[in-house]
């Protein structure tokens, strides 16, 4: 189901911007997740992504400007290469932290945050942006220590603006707009 055509200008959208993962990387992460993770709710593979910026509830009429900021930023980005580095647990989620081989993903995130701040739609977080893929949600920390998944180094397949629907069984994500990571895309 797509809300892309049914969202009105006065509606509010719970938005975030993220890097998308190649299908083969999603497959490896899903297999690793099944083999190594327990003690919470597994994030469905179709929801795997690397969040660049969570915008929260925004007026629908801001969507075009937000997506254009993402498009412009990805056009200016260099070659992004990521690789699983380690497992990390916070208060409520477990994630695979990614190594940003060239620093290009971090530079892209910083540029995007600046553009979104200039639009008045985002406030930069105090902590430094860390590329990661959330794979587990929990109420009580399971204190797992699995080895990193063996995806090897990979290049994100694109970027997207996502709509997040809150649901009792967990948030559900819908891609509203896709953006290429290649120059001129």
PyMOL commands that set and color helices and strands:
alter all, ss='L'
color gray80, all
select helices_A, chain A and resi 23-36+45-47+60-76+104-119
alter helices_A, ss='H'
color red, helices_A
select strands_A, chain A and resi 12-20+41-42+50-59+82-89+93-100+132-137+158-165+172-179
alter strands_A, ss='S'
color yellow, strands_A
deselect
rebuild
show_as cartoon
